[in-house]
C-alpha cells in the first residue's frame, strides 16, 4: 500500500512533526510504502500539493492536525481554516481516502471532520491502527470497525473506542522520515516521547482526552536509542513531549539512568515538562547528570483555593521544594501560571505572582484565559450561557475568564508583576514579554542566529544578553 503522510503545521518557529516520524516508522515496518509530504517548508503549499500528486501514485493519505489553535486568549488564533483548505486541496489532487489524525484532531474529532471533509479520522495514536487500515484497503476488507476510528455512519459520525497499544512493541525509531536537521536549524530543538497518557484530573487539560488517561511507558532503552540517532544527525537539544516527564518518577529515574549509562548526559542538552509533585530531590540530580538543563513546571496557581478549583494535587510547598531541588543541581526552571478559572480573584492573582516571585524560578510564564476543550471537566461543567465563556475572534477557540476580574485582568497582572523581567506575559500591550510561540518573530530570529533549546529558555538568554 502506498501511503503519504501530510504535515499541515506551518507555524514559526517550525516544530518537527514527531507524530509523523513515528507513524511512518510503523507503516514502513508493516510493509507499506511510506512518504511524508511536509507542507511546513513550502513557499506555496497549494502548489506543493499539486506537484507532489502529479508525480506520485497514492493509495491512502494521512493528515495530521497537531493543534487546533495556539491556545492563547490574547490572539484567538485558530488553525482549522487553513487545515480545511489543505484537505480540500488534497481531495482535488487525489482520489485516495483521506484520514485525519493528530493530537489536535483527537480533542474534537467530529467537529474537525465536519469542517474539513476528510473521509475518516483516528482518535488517539495511529501507529497501531493506520497500518491495519492500509492492509485492509489493500485486500478489500472492512476497516471501519478498527479501534479509534471516527467514521461516517447513516446517523452521523461514529467513534470507535480506542485501543491503546503496548509502546514497547513499536519499532526502533530511526528519526529518518522528516528532515529533523532542518527543523533543528530553524526550530532550535527536537522532540521525543518517553511515555503517553496522563492520569491527572486537571479540569482544563486535553491530554487525557487525546492521549488517554492511562500512562503507558516506553522502555528506557528505546528512548536512549532514539536520542543516539538524533545525536548522529548532530541534533543535541531535545524537549520531551510527555504530558509530565516525572509521572511516574520511577520511570523518569530509569530513563535518566539509561542516558547516564550510555554517556549521553555529556552530549545532550534536554528539557522536560514536569509536575511539581512528586518530584523527589534525587530525581533532579539524576536528570541533570543525564543532560537535563531545564524544566517547565505547570504550576497554574499558588492559591490553595484555586488549586482545588483546578483539581491540581500539588500545593505551594511542593512547587518551592521542586524549584529548590532543581536550582541546587543547576537546572534552569520555568513556572507556568494560568489565571481566569472559575472563582479567580484579584487577591488570588496577587498572591500567586508574589509567591512565584519568591520561588527562585528563573522564568515565569503568565497566561490569562483558560482554554475550554470538549471532553474535559471544565468543558463538561460550563454551560453555553456561562458568563465567563469568551470567543476572541469569530469561529475561534473558546476560553473561560472569570467575570469578576475580566474587565481589568491585564492591568491586575501587570500591576502585580511590576518591573520583574523574569515574567513572560501573554499581554498584547507588552510584545517584548510575549511568549506565545506562534509567529514570535523575536524567537525566530534568535534561533536563526544560533540559539538552541526550549523556547522559554531562548527568550531568557536573550534577555540576559541585553
Helices and strands as residue ranges (DSSP letters): E 2-7, H 18-29, E 33-38, G 39-41, H 45-55, E 60-64, H 80-93, E 97-101, H 103-107, H 109-116, E 120-122, H 130-139, E 149-153, E 156-159, G 167-169, H 180-187, E 190-192, E 195-196, H 207-211, E 216-217, H 220-232, E 237-240, H 249-261, G 264-266, E 269-274, H 281-289, E 292-300, H 304-309, H 316-329, E 332-339, H 346-358, E 363-368, E 370-371, H 377-381, E 389-391, E 398-400, H 403-406, H 409-417, E 423-425, G 431-433, H 441-448, H 455-465
